[in-house]
Amino acid sequence: MPSMLPNSDSPMILLTKAKVRRGQNIVLLVDEIEVNQGEHLVLLGGNGSGKNIVADLLTGQCRESAIYVLFDQGFVSSLDVHNISFEEQKRLLVREKRFDVSEYDDTARDEGTSVRRFVSTARVDQDDSSLYQLLEDLGLSKVINQGIRYLSSGQLRRAQLARALYAVRDGAPQILVLDNVLESIDRESEQKIRDTLSKVKNTGQTVIELCRRPGQILDGSDKFILLRRDGFNLCCEALGSWGEVMKSSHYKSLVNPQLWATTNLEKLLEKSSSEPTSLELLVELRNVNASYGTKNVLRNFSWSMSSEHNVLIEGPNGCGKSTLLSLINGENHMAYGQKVFLFGRLRGSGETIWETKANFGVVSNEIHYRYLQTRSVIEVVVSGFFDSLGLFSEPSSKQIETSKLWLRSIVPSVCFAESYAELSFGQQRLVLLARAMVKLPRVLILDEACVGLDDEHIANFINITDTIVENSRTRILYVSHENGPRPKCLNKRLSFGANGENSFSIIETDL
């Protein structure tokens, strides 16, 4: 049980002299952090800097909180802490999927938990007026009766936020933990989130914001803590104001990332790759349709991708980008019976799903969060040969050696036997890129692949992608809705735009 501070004049949370170990080698060191009720504290740092560990300490979510943290009277961690994060999103979808029969029956349509029910069950005493206003503010009124399992990643994030803001318990302090809340959010939705959270400032609700990219910090911040990794130590630097943050040498390195050398990668690709056939068609869709209930995702859509194309796919949350990708890479059963041609062959004309997958490499948030955390780094990469989330077949010595070469070329800082779970988020994402590339796929699908990365890892992920395209026959489908950095190799764009309430049009242009 958390220790309590003696009276109301004390800070809401007081953390002192903490030394917290994670894994075999990582140690977080914190001198002192004080949080007062109603404050907006920002934990700013790159991938693997310790933001989540500090947030868990401050909110009583880990066992060490009982040793190093004092809380205000009346604080109940299970009731007073509301998390909006990718991890919470993952757990939510796992629970929903257990009851989803539609995955196994083409005629079934199980909506599961609706947005209305998901948000409203956050509190006992209902207030329909504030509920509907909150859903309207966050742009969720049109999907209020839709099952949360059918929401896009960005829509689900907004639903999580709506639930947290609706779950006000009178007479008790509230802590809202926002873990990179603007990640994977389109521009319109970002503004809705910013506007909604700006109202929180006047309610006395405490906000702890985790952020890895300075450009995504929310308005209304009171004080900042800059986190950095120094060898095996994770260090906190309490800086107070934004002006103090900007003077820090670590902040300057955070916003001015250095590109890593790609010499080894270029040599590996030179040995491994063959020249593509001129103007070979990699993907062709002819009058393809896809719909979910009343929502028409694709209607009589025709499009082709040749061996000289690297394609940007962009559009707002929920427009159908992921549906299009799943039709292409064999994950969606709706491709059968339609004119979907992959590498010159009609889909469903005798090939196995594994033959289809052999030509694709995929890096996405879904794979990242589904991947087993108990595996070693080398096992994760080798599994790319088998298109499995885990290693269930004995790899050949050649497959192991090839995997090691890709690791050395893309993530030279990690050890082969190191636990995948103990890597930083950015290192894990680069390991998954190596996993996607071991079989030298014809098409590399990068589905919001830079979501969750700090500026340094984004810059290097993009640089590595450009190096792969320049030195091999692999071509990319790059999904994004941000205006940030993108691979230079992109030369085609597919843009999804609203075309009525339940459908989108798709426009192809050159870049």
VOVEX-483965 format. One line per field, with one value per residue (C-alpha): residue number from 1; residue in one letter; x, y, z. Coordinates in Angstrom, 2 decimals. Example, Ala and Ser with C-alpha at 12.3 -4.5 7.8 and 13.67 -1.06 7.14 Angstrom:
2
resi	c(1 / 2)
resn	c(A / S)
X	c(12.30 / 13.67)
Y	c(-4.50 / -1.06)
Z	c(7.80 / 7.14)
END
This chain:
511
resi	c(1 / 2 / 3 / 4 / 5 / 6 / 7 / 8 / 9 / 10 / 11 / 12 / 13 / 14 / 15 / 16 / 17 / 18 / 19 / 20 / 21 / 22 / 23 / 24 / 25 / 26 / 27 / 28 / 29 / 30 / 31 / 32 / 33 / 34 / 35 / 36 / 37 / 38 / 39 / 40 / 41 / 42 / 43 / 44 / 45 / 46 / 47 / 48 / 49 / 50 / 51 / 52 / 53 / 54 / 55 / 56 / 57 / 58 / 59 / 60 / 61 / 62 / 63 / 64 / 65 / 66 / 67 / 68 / 69 / 70 / 71 / 72 / 73 / 74 / 75 / 76 / 77 / 78 / 79 / 80 / 81 / 82 / 83 / 84 / 85 / 86 / 87 / 88 / 89 / 90 / 91 / 92 / 93 / 94 / 95 / 96 / 97 / 98 / 99 / 100 / 101 / 102 / 103 / 104 / 105 / 106 / 107 / 108 / 109 / 110 / 111 / 112 / 113 / 114 / 115 / 116 / 117 / 118 / 119 / 120 / 121 / 122 / 123 / 124 / 125 / 126 / 127 / 128 / 129 / 130 / 131 / 132 / 133 / 134 / 135 / 136 / 137 / 138 / 139 / 140 / 141 / 142 / 143 / 144 / 145 / 146 / 147 / 148 / 149 / 150 / 151 / 152 / 153 / 154 / 155 / 156 / 157 / 158 / 159 / 160 / 161 / 162 / 163 / 164 / 165 / 166 / 167 / 168 / 169 / 170 / 171 / 172 / 173 / 174 / 175 / 176 / 177 / 178 / 179 / 180 / 181 / 182 / 183 / 184 / 185 / 186 / 187 / 188 / 189 / 190 / 191 / 192 / 193 / 194 / 195 / 196 / 197 / 198 / 199 / 200 / 201 / 202 / 203 / 204 / 205 / 206 / 207 / 208 / 209 / 210 / 211 / 212 / 213 / 214 / 215 / 216 / 217 / 218 / 219 / 220 / 221 / 222 / 223 / 224 / 225 / 226 / 227 / 228 / 229 / 230 / 231 / 232 / 233 / 234 / 235 / 236 / 237 / 238 / 239 / 240 / 241 / 242 / 243 / 244 / 245 / 246 / 247 / 248 / 249 / 250 / 251 / 252 / 253 / 254 / 255 / 256 / 257 / 258 / 259 / 260 / 261 / 262 / 263 / 264 / 265 / 266 / 267 / 268 / 269 / 270 / 271 / 272 / 273 / 274 / 275 / 276 / 277 / 278 / 279 / 280 / 281 / 282 / 283 / 284 / 285 / 286 / 287 / 288 / 289 / 290 / 291 / 292 / 293 / 294 / 295 / 296 / 297 / 298 / 299 / 300 / 301 / 302 / 303 / 304 / 305 / 306 / 307 / 308 / 309 / 310 / 311 / 312 / 313 / 314 / 315 / 316 / 317 / 318 / 319 / 320 / 321 / 322 / 323 / 324 / 325 / 326 / 327 / 328 / 329 / 330 / 331 / 332 / 333 / 334 / 335 / 336 / 337 / 338 / 339 / 340 / 341 / 342 / 343 / 344 / 345 / 346 / 347 / 348 / 349 / 350 / 351 / 352 / 353 / 354 / 355 / 356 / 357 / 358 / 359 / 360 / 361 / 362 / 363 / 364 / 365 / 366 / 367 / 368 / 369 / 370 / 371 / 372 / 373 / 374 / 375 / 376 / 377 / 378 / 379 / 380 / 381 / 382 / 383 / 384 / 385 / 386 / 387 / 388 / 389 / 390 / 391 / 392 / 393 / 394 / 395 / 396 / 397 / 398 / 399 / 400 / 401 / 402 / 403 / 404 / 405 / 406 / 407 / 408 / 409 / 410 / 411 / 412 / 413 / 414 / 415 / 416 / 417 / 418 / 419 / 420 / 421 / 422 / 423 / 424 / 425 / 426 / 427 / 428 / 429 / 430 / 431 / 432 / 433 / 434 / 435 / 436 / 437 / 438 / 439 / 440 / 441 / 442 / 443 / 444 / 445 / 446 / 447 / 448 / 449 / 450 / 451 / 452 / 453 / 454 / 455 / 456 / 457 / 458 / 459 / 460 / 461 / 462 / 463 / 464 / 465 / 466 / 467 / 468 / 469 / 470 / 471 / 472 / 473 / 474 / 475 / 476 / 477 / 478 / 479 / 480 / 481 / 482 / 483 / 484 / 485 / 486 / 487 / 488 / 489 / 490 / 491 / 492 / 493 / 494 / 495 / 496 / 497 / 498 / 499 / 500 / 501 / 502 / 503 / 504 / 505 / 506 / 507 / 508 / 509 / 510 / 511)
resn	c(M / P / S / M / L / P / N / S / D / S / P / M / I / L / L / T / K / A / K / V / R / R / G / Q / N / I / V / L / L / V / D / E / I / E / V / N / Q / G / E / H / L / V / L / L / G / G / N / G / S / G / K / N / I / V / A / D / L / L / T / G / Q / C / R / E / S / A / I / Y / V / L / F / D / Q / G / F / V / S / S / L / D / V / H / N / I / S / F / E / E / Q / K / R / L / L / V / R / E / K / R / F / D / V / S / E / Y / D / D / T / A / R / D / E / G / T / S / V / R / R / F / V / S / T / A / R / V / D / Q / D / D / S / S / L / Y / Q / L / L / E / D / L / G / L / S / K / V / I / N / Q / G / I / R / Y / L / S / S / G / Q / L / R / R / A / Q / L / A / R / A / L / Y / A / V / R / D / G / A / P / Q / I / L / V / L / D / N / V / L / E / S / I / D / R / E / S / E / Q / K / I / R / D / T / L / S / K / V / K / N / T / G / Q / T / V / I / E / L / C / R / R / P / G / Q / I / L / D / G / S / D / K / F / I / L / L / R / R / D / G / F / N / L / C / C / E / A / L / G / S / W / G / E / V / M / K / S / S / H / Y / K / S / L / V / N / P / Q / L / W / A / T / T / N / L / E / K / L / L / E / K / S / S / S / E / P / T / S / L / E / L / L / V / E / L / R / N / V / N / A / S / Y / G / T / K / N / V / L / R / N / F / S / W / S / M / S / S / E / H / N / V / L / I / E / G / P / N / G / C / G / K / S / T / L / L / S / L / I / N / G / E / N / H / M / A / Y / G / Q / K / V / F / L / F / G / R / L / R / G / S / G / E / T / I / W / E / T / K / A / N / F / G / V / V / S / N / E / I / H / Y / R / Y / L / Q / T / R / S / V / I / E / V / V / V / S / G / F / F / D / S / L / G / L / F / S / E / P / S / S / K / Q / I / E / T / S / K / L / W / L / R / S / I / V / P / S / V / C / F / A / E / S / Y / A / E / L / S / F / G / Q / Q / R / L / V / L / L / A / R / A / M / V / K / L / P / R / V / L / I / L / D / E / A / C / V / G / L / D / D / E / H / I / A / N / F / I / N / I / T / D / T / I / V / E / N / S / R / T / R / I / L / Y / V / S / H / E / N / G / P / R / P / K / C / L / N / K / R / L / S / F / G / A / N / G / E / N / S / F / S / I / I / E / T / D / L)
X	c(0.00 / 1.39 / 2.74 / 0.69 / 1.78 / 0.55 / -1.61 / -3.13 / -0.30 / 2.07 / 2.67 / 0.39 / 3.38 / 6.91 / 9.58 / 13.04 / 16.38 / 15.14 / 17.32 / 15.28 / 16.67 / 15.11 / 16.32 / 19.88 / 21.73 / 19.50 / 19.32 / 17.15 / 18.51 / 16.22 / 17.15 / 13.76 / 10.51 / 7.61 / 4.16 / 1.41 / -2.28 / -3.38 / 0.14 / 1.09 / 4.44 / 6.27 / 8.74 / 10.82 / 13.37 / 14.29 / 13.62 / 14.85 / 15.47 / 13.22 / 10.05 / 7.68 / 9.60 / 9.39 / 5.67 / 4.98 / 6.86 / 4.96 / 1.57 / 2.06 / 2.11 / 5.26 / 6.43 / 9.25 / 6.68 / 6.12 / 9.82 / 10.57 / 7.24 / 4.86 / 1.30 / -1.34 / -4.09 / -6.94 / -4.90 / -6.01 / -3.84 / -6.41 / -9.08 / -7.20 / -4.75 / -5.95 / -3.48 / -3.67 / -0.94 / -0.18 / 0.18 / -3.31 / -4.61 / -3.01 / -4.52 / -7.93 / -7.87 / -6.65 / -9.67 / -12.02 / -10.57 / -11.33 / -15.03 / -14.77 / -16.45 / -16.46 / -12.83 / -13.93 / -17.32 / -17.62 / -21.32 / -20.86 / -20.80 / -20.07 / -19.53 / -18.29 / -18.07 / -19.43 / -17.70 / -20.67 / -20.46 / -16.67 / -16.68 / -19.83 / -18.84 / -15.91 / -18.21 / -21.31 / -23.19 / -24.01 / -24.12 / -25.35 / -24.83 / -21.12 / -20.68 / -22.02 / -20.16 / -16.91 / -17.46 / -18.30 / -15.18 / -12.98 / -14.62 / -16.19 / -19.90 / -20.17 / -18.77 / -20.58 / -22.35 / -19.40 / -17.45 / -14.07 / -12.41 / -13.30 / -11.80 / -8.54 / -5.55 / -6.08 / -9.82 / -9.20 / -6.68 / -9.32 / -11.84 / -9.32 / -8.93 / -12.70 / -13.06 / -10.33 / -11.80 / -15.28 / -14.07 / -13.97 / -14.33 / -15.50 / -13.36 / -10.26 / -7.19 / -7.02 / -3.87 / -4.06 / -1.04 / -0.63 / 1.98 / 2.83 / -0.87 / -0.39 / 1.42 / -0.40 / -2.94 / -3.92 / -3.71 / -7.43 / -7.61 / -4.46 / -6.12 / -9.24 / -7.09 / -5.15 / -8.36 / -10.00 / -6.99 / -6.60 / -9.87 / -8.39 / -6.00 / -8.83 / -10.31 / -7.56 / -6.72 / -3.05 / -1.39 / 1.80 / 2.80 / 5.41 / 6.94 / 9.87 / 9.58 / 9.61 / 7.31 / 4.48 / 4.45 / 0.96 / 0.14 / -0.17 / 2.91 / 4.12 / 7.47 / 9.75 / 12.01 / 14.56 / 15.60 / 18.63 / 20.48 / 24.12 / 25.49 / 23.38 / 22.13 / 18.91 / 19.26 / 16.67 / 17.38 / 14.70 / 14.68 / 11.48 / 10.71 / 10.86 / 13.58 / 15.79 / 15.12 / 16.25 / 19.57 / 20.37 / 23.06 / 21.04 / 18.00 / 20.16 / 21.31 / 17.68 / 16.51 / 19.65 / 20.01 / 23.15 / 22.93 / 24.66 / 27.01 / 25.36 / 28.54 / 27.98 / 24.37 / 25.41 / 27.97 / 25.40 / 22.85 / 25.47 / 26.20 / 22.57 / 20.50 / 19.71 / 18.51 / 14.72 / 13.02 / 12.27 / 8.72 / 7.70 / 4.24 / 4.51 / 0.90 / -2.23 / -5.80 / -8.70 / -12.09 / -11.56 / -14.22 / -14.00 / -16.58 / -17.40 / -21.10 / -22.31 / -18.79 / -17.39 / -13.62 / -12.85 / -15.28 / -14.27 / -10.70 / -8.04 / -4.35 / -0.94 / 2.57 / 5.56 / 9.15 / 10.12 / 7.53 / 7.94 / 4.53 / 3.35 / -0.14 / -1.68 / -5.06 / -6.89 / -7.49 / -10.09 / -10.01 / -8.95 / -5.17 / -4.68 / -7.48 / -5.74 / -2.46 / -4.14 / -5.67 / -2.23 / -0.17 / -2.62 / -3.94 / -7.51 / -9.91 / -11.81 / -9.03 / -10.24 / -12.58 / -11.41 / -8.86 / -5.82 / -2.60 / 0.67 / 3.90 / 1.95 / -0.17 / -3.88 / -4.41 / -6.11 / -4.96 / -3.18 / -0.48 / -0.27 / -0.45 / 3.22 / 4.22 / 2.46 / 4.09 / 7.55 / 7.50 / 6.56 / 8.35 / 6.26 / 7.09 / 4.09 / 2.84 / 0.68 / 3.68 / 5.72 / 3.16 / 2.22 / 5.80 / 6.82 / 8.99 / 10.78 / 12.85 / 16.48 / 17.32 / 18.70 / 15.58 / 13.37 / 15.32 / 15.56 / 11.77 / 11.47 / 12.40 / 9.30 / 6.89 / 6.07 / 5.70 / 8.20 / 10.63 / 8.94 / 11.21 / 14.90 / 16.73 / 19.62 / 23.14 / 22.87 / 19.66 / 21.32 / 24.40 / 22.27 / 20.29 / 23.50 / 24.69 / 21.45 / 21.66 / 25.25 / 24.24 / 21.10 / 21.48 / 25.19 / 24.79 / 22.83 / 24.11 / 22.70 / 21.85 / 20.40 / 16.77 / 14.48 / 12.39 / 15.35 / 16.03 / 14.70 / 11.56 / 13.65 / 16.11 / 13.22 / 11.75 / 15.10 / 15.38 / 11.95 / 13.21 / 16.10 / 13.53 / 11.49 / 14.56 / 16.28 / 14.43 / 15.01 / 11.30 / 10.13 / 7.85 / 8.60 / 5.45 / 6.16 / 2.81 / 3.25 / 6.69 / 8.10 / 5.33 / 6.86 / 10.33 / 12.23 / 13.73 / 17.09 / 15.57 / 13.16 / 16.02 / 18.04 / 15.09 / 14.35 / 18.01 / 18.26 / 15.06 / 16.48 / 19.71 / 17.77 / 15.78 / 18.83 / 20.92 / 18.41 / 15.34 / 13.09 / 10.39 / 8.33 / 4.75 / 5.04 / 1.93 / 1.82 / -0.42 / 2.24 / 4.00 / 7.30 / 10.40 / 9.82 / 12.08 / 13.50 / 12.87 / 9.07 / 7.86 / 4.13 / 1.33 / -2.07 / -4.20 / -7.44 / -10.02 / -13.56 / -16.26 / -19.49 / -20.09 / -19.09 / -16.65 / -13.37 / -12.00 / -8.39 / -6.28 / -2.90 / -0.27 / 3.46 / 5.87)
Y	c(0.00 / 3.49 / 5.62 / 8.76 / 12.36 / 13.83 / 16.80 / 18.79 / 21.34 / 18.66 / 17.96 / 15.42 / 13.17 / 13.24 / 10.90 / 10.97 / 9.19 / 6.42 / 3.68 / 1.29 / -1.67 / -2.96 / -6.15 / -7.28 / -4.03 / -0.93 / 1.31 / 4.44 / 7.13 / 9.92 / 12.53 / 14.17 / 14.84 / 16.76 / 16.94 / 19.23 / 18.72 / 20.36 / 20.52 / 19.43 / 17.63 / 16.64 / 13.74 / 14.40 / 11.94 / 9.70 / 5.98 / 3.97 / 6.98 / 5.76 / 7.85 / 4.95 / 3.81 / 7.31 / 7.58 / 4.18 / 5.26 / 8.53 / 6.85 / 3.85 / 1.39 / -0.50 / -2.13 / 0.38 / 3.17 / 1.94 / 2.51 / 5.84 / 7.69 / 9.47 / 10.20 / 12.65 / 11.33 / 9.65 / 8.52 / 5.15 / 4.09 / 1.74 / 4.48 / 7.73 / 6.94 / 6.93 / 5.83 / 6.62 / 4.63 / 2.08 / -0.60 / 0.08 / 0.10 / -3.28 / -4.82 / -3.43 / -4.98 / -8.32 / -8.45 / -7.54 / -10.10 / -12.98 / -12.54 / -11.67 / -14.49 / -12.50 / -13.44 / -17.03 / -16.48 / -14.29 / -13.69 / -12.66 / -9.05 / -8.77 / -5.11 / -5.94 / -3.08 / 0.13 / 3.49 / 4.70 / 1.76 / 1.86 / 5.51 / 5.55 / 2.57 / 4.57 / 5.98 / 4.98 / 8.30 / 9.00 / 12.46 / 12.11 / 15.78 / 15.77 / 12.34 / 13.45 / 16.76 / 14.95 / 12.58 / 15.54 / 17.46 / 14.47 / 13.78 / 10.48 / 11.30 / 9.61 / 6.33 / 6.34 / 3.04 / 1.43 / -1.34 / -0.23 / -3.21 / -1.60 / 1.79 / 2.94 / 3.32 / 7.08 / 6.79 / 4.28 / 6.63 / 9.38 / 6.93 / 6.09 / 9.78 / 10.29 / 7.45 / 8.86 / 12.38 / 11.02 / 8.97 / 11.80 / 10.61 / 13.48 / 14.27 / 12.38 / 13.58 / 12.56 / 11.76 / 11.62 / 9.85 / 10.75 / 8.53 / 10.21 / 10.86 / 12.57 / 9.62 / 7.99 / 10.83 / 12.75 / 16.55 / 17.20 / 14.76 / 16.24 / 19.64 / 18.13 / 16.46 / 19.65 / 21.69 / 19.13 / 18.81 / 22.59 / 22.55 / 20.09 / 22.75 / 24.52 / 21.42 / 20.70 / 17.41 / 16.48 / 15.57 / 13.55 / 13.67 / 11.37 / 12.73 / 11.67 / 14.40 / 18.07 / 19.08 / 17.00 / 18.53 / 19.67 / 23.24 / 24.24 / 22.46 / 23.66 / 21.93 / 19.56 / 16.67 / 15.70 / 12.04 / 10.53 / 7.25 / 7.26 / 3.77 / 1.48 / 4.37 / 6.29 / 9.81 / 12.50 / 16.20 / 18.36 / 21.57 / 23.40 / 25.80 / 25.26 / 27.90 / 25.83 / 22.73 / 24.47 / 25.42 / 21.81 / 20.12 / 16.90 / 18.70 / 20.03 / 16.51 / 15.32 / 17.74 / 17.52 / 13.78 / 12.32 / 9.88 / 6.54 / 5.12 / 2.78 / 1.39 / -2.17 / -2.11 / -0.97 / -3.80 / -6.37 / -5.21 / -5.18 / -8.88 / -9.95 / -8.10 / -8.68 / -6.16 / -5.83 / -6.47 / -3.14 / -1.95 / -5.23 / -4.99 / -5.81 / -5.13 / -4.62 / -4.13 / -4.13 / -2.82 / -4.04 / -3.52 / -3.67 / -2.72 / -3.18 / -2.90 / 0.38 / 1.73 / 1.45 / 1.42 / 0.70 / 0.86 / -0.27 / 0.70 / 0.09 / 0.75 / -0.68 / -0.47 / -1.19 / -2.00 / 1.65 / 2.91 / 3.69 / 4.71 / 6.99 / 6.10 / 8.88 / 9.77 / 10.46 / 7.91 / 5.33 / 6.00 / 2.48 / 2.60 / -0.59 / -2.33 / -1.57 / -2.97 / -6.13 / -6.76 / -6.44 / -8.57 / -11.47 / -10.73 / -9.91 / -12.63 / -10.05 / -10.27 / -13.72 / -13.73 / -10.27 / -9.20 / -8.75 / -9.53 / -9.93 / -10.14 / -11.01 / -13.74 / -13.59 / -13.90 / -17.19 / -19.04 / -21.83 / -20.09 / -20.59 / -17.76 / -18.43 / -18.01 / -14.65 / -13.58 / -14.54 / -11.50 / -9.04 / -7.63 / -5.73 / -3.31 / -2.01 / -1.16 / -4.29 / -6.57 / -4.62 / -5.06 / -8.64 / -9.87 / -12.15 / -10.23 / -13.33 / -13.92 / -13.02 / -10.44 / -13.03 / -15.21 / -12.24 / -11.55 / -15.21 / -15.55 / -13.25 / -16.20 / -18.04 / -15.07 / -16.13 / -14.19 / -16.37 / -19.07 / -22.48 / -24.12 / -24.92 / -22.34 / -23.29 / -22.07 / -19.87 / -18.25 / -17.54 / -16.04 / -13.90 / -12.63 / -11.68 / -9.76 / -7.77 / -7.02 / -5.81 / -3.63 / -2.04 / -2.19 / -2.66 / -1.53 / -4.62 / -8.09 / -11.18 / -12.95 / -9.83 / -10.01 / -8.24 / -7.01 / -5.13 / -3.05 / 0.47 / 0.94 / 2.46 / -0.43 / -2.92 / -1.18 / -1.40 / -5.08 / -5.59 / -3.83 / -6.33 / -9.12 / -7.80 / -7.60 / -10.96 / -12.58 / -9.57 / -8.95 / -7.45 / -5.09 / -3.66 / -2.38 / 0.32 / 0.91 / 3.92 / 2.44 / 5.59 / 5.88 / 5.50 / 6.61 / 9.65 / 12.09 / 10.29 / 6.91 / 8.43 / 10.09 / 6.88 / 4.60 / 6.78 / 6.92 / 3.12 / 2.78 / 5.04 / 3.04 / -0.23 / 1.11 / 2.67 / -0.49 / -3.31 / -4.33 / -3.91 / -1.27 / 0.30 / 1.08 / 3.79 / 4.61 / 7.90 / 10.82 / 13.12 / 15.95 / 15.00 / 13.42 / 10.81 / 8.67 / 10.57 / 7.58 / 8.06 / 8.96 / 8.13 / 9.16 / 7.60 / 10.09 / 9.09 / 11.89 / 11.96 / 11.28 / 11.27 / 10.15 / 6.49 / 6.42 / 7.86 / 8.62 / 7.81 / 10.05 / 9.03 / 11.69 / 11.87 / 13.11)
Z	c(0.00 / -0.84 / 2.01 / 2.76 / 3.31 / 6.61 / 5.55 / 2.70 / 2.72 / 1.50 / -2.20 / -3.84 / -4.67 / -3.29 / -4.69 / -3.09 / -3.46 / -5.73 / -7.17 / -9.29 / -11.21 / -14.42 / -16.07 / -15.42 / -15.98 / -16.16 / -13.07 / -12.73 / -10.41 / -9.12 / -6.51 / -5.93 / -7.80 / -6.30 / -7.89 / -6.61 / -7.28 / -10.53 / -11.96 / -15.47 / -15.28 / -18.46 / -18.52 / -21.64 / -23.00 / -25.90 / -26.32 / -23.35 / -21.09 / -18.25 / -18.66 / -18.02 / -14.94 / -13.43 / -14.29 / -12.68 / -9.56 / -9.30 / -9.66 / -7.40 / -10.30 / -9.25 / -6.04 / -5.50 / -5.03 / -1.47 / -0.73 / -2.40 / -2.80 / -0.41 / -1.57 / -0.41 / 1.87 / 0.02 / -2.98 / -4.37 / -7.29 / -8.85 / -8.89 / -9.22 / -12.04 / -15.64 / -18.31 / -22.01 / -23.73 / -26.45 / -23.79 / -22.42 / -25.98 / -26.60 / -23.46 / -24.38 / -27.86 / -26.53 / -24.20 / -27.05 / -29.44 / -27.08 / -27.84 / -31.56 / -33.52 / -36.78 / -37.35 / -37.94 / -39.61 / -42.70 / -42.03 / -38.39 / -37.29 / -33.60 / -32.74 / -29.25 / -26.75 / -28.27 / -27.84 / -25.78 / -23.38 / -23.16 / -22.09 / -19.94 / -17.76 / -16.39 / -13.69 / -11.74 / -11.66 / -15.31 / -16.87 / -20.45 / -21.22 / -20.35 / -21.96 / -25.35 / -25.18 / -24.50 / -27.42 / -29.66 / -28.56 / -29.38 / -32.75 / -31.69 / -32.00 / -35.43 / -34.10 / -30.76 / -31.50 / -33.25 / -31.56 / -30.25 / -31.94 / -35.29 / -34.47 / -35.97 / -33.65 / -33.47 / -32.81 / -30.04 / -28.45 / -28.37 / -26.88 / -24.13 / -23.39 / -23.32 / -20.81 / -18.56 / -18.58 / -17.87 / -14.90 / -12.37 / -8.76 / -6.54 / -3.51 / -4.64 / -6.52 / -10.14 / -12.11 / -15.88 / -17.39 / -21.06 / -22.68 / -26.00 / -26.51 / -29.90 / -31.49 / -34.43 / -34.52 / -37.65 / -37.69 / -37.16 / -34.26 / -32.71 / -32.51 / -30.94 / -28.28 / -27.60 / -27.28 / -24.99 / -22.71 / -22.46 / -20.48 / -17.97 / -16.72 / -14.89 / -13.23 / -10.71 / -12.38 / -12.26 / -15.55 / -15.98 / -19.64 / -21.17 / -24.35 / -26.51 / -29.16 / -28.04 / -30.90 / -29.41 / -25.92 / -24.90 / -23.90 / -20.25 / -18.90 / -15.49 / -15.12 / -16.94 / -16.09 / -18.72 / -18.75 / -20.42 / -20.59 / -19.50 / -20.10 / -17.91 / -15.75 / -16.41 / -15.04 / -14.22 / -14.53 / -12.84 / -14.84 / -14.00 / -16.84 / -20.62 / -20.84 / -18.57 / -20.68 / -23.87 / -22.25 / -21.40 / -23.49 / -23.48 / -24.92 / -27.75 / -28.60 / -28.41 / -31.11 / -33.29 / -33.97 / -35.51 / -38.42 / -37.99 / -40.61 / -43.14 / -44.72 / -43.45 / -44.66 / -48.13 / -48.36 / -47.20 / -49.77 / -52.52 / -51.86 / -51.43 / -54.00 / -57.65 / -60.20 / -60.57 / -63.87 / -65.58 / -64.89 / -63.27 / -61.68 / -57.99 / -57.01 / -59.11 / -57.88 / -60.36 / -59.21 / -55.65 / -52.96 / -49.17 / -46.58 / -42.90 / -42.16 / -43.69 / -44.14 / -47.66 / -47.28 / -50.95 / -53.87 / -57.37 / -56.54 / -59.21 / -58.67 / -59.51 / -58.10 / -60.31 / -59.42 / -59.80 / -57.29 / -53.60 / -52.34 / -49.55 / -48.27 / -46.21 / -44.76 / -41.49 / -38.73 / -39.73 / -43.47 / -44.52 / -44.92 / -42.91 / -44.82 / -48.11 / -46.79 / -45.51 / -48.94 / -50.50 / -48.10 / -47.72 / -44.22 / -45.33 / -46.50 / -48.60 / -51.20 / -52.27 / -55.24 / -56.28 / -58.85 / -56.62 / -58.51 / -56.61 / -58.61 / -61.76 / -60.18 / -59.31 / -55.58 / -54.69 / -57.81 / -55.96 / -53.92 / -50.16 / -47.65 / -46.85 / -50.50 / -50.47 / -47.21 / -48.49 / -50.79 / -48.04 / -45.05 / -42.51 / -39.70 / -37.78 / -34.31 / -34.35 / -34.88 / -32.34 / -29.58 / -30.48 / -30.50 / -27.65 / -25.20 / -23.89 / -27.02 / -27.61 / -30.26 / -32.67 / -32.30 / -33.18 / -36.37 / -37.43 / -37.08 / -40.11 / -42.32 / -41.07 / -40.84 / -37.30 / -34.05 / -32.26 / -33.35 / -33.71 / -36.32 / -36.19 / -38.33 / -40.58 / -39.90 / -43.00 / -41.70 / -38.35 / -40.01 / -42.34 / -39.35 / -37.56 / -40.63 / -40.73 / -37.02 / -37.34 / -40.28 / -38.80 / -34.99 / -34.26 / -30.64 / -29.51 / -28.62 / -30.35 / -27.07 / -25.44 / -24.37 / -26.84 / -23.87 / -22.38 / -25.49 / -25.78 / -27.89 / -30.69 / -30.69 / -30.77 / -33.83 / -35.66 / -34.72 / -36.31 / -39.45 / -39.58 / -39.10 / -42.04 / -44.31 / -43.71 / -46.62 / -48.91 / -49.60 / -52.87 / -50.91 / -47.47 / -45.72 / -43.14 / -41.43 / -39.13 / -38.53 / -36.93 / -34.34 / -30.89 / -31.96 / -30.76 / -33.26 / -33.34 / -34.14 / -36.68 / -38.57 / -38.63 / -39.43 / -42.47 / -43.49 / -43.29 / -45.36 / -48.07 / -48.06 / -48.50 / -51.46 / -53.11 / -52.86 / -53.40 / -55.38 / -52.31 / -52.73 / -49.95 / -49.01 / -46.37 / -44.32 / -42.44 / -41.61 / -40.16 / -41.95 / -40.36 / -41.92 / -44.64 / -46.82 / -49.78 / -52.05 / -52.04 / -55.54 / -55.48 / -53.13 / -52.37 / -50.44 / -48.70 / -48.50 / -47.08 / -49.68 / -47.70 / -44.14 / -44.53 / -47.44 / -48.69 / -52.13 / -53.02 / -55.21 / -56.69 / -57.39 / -58.07 / -55.44)
END
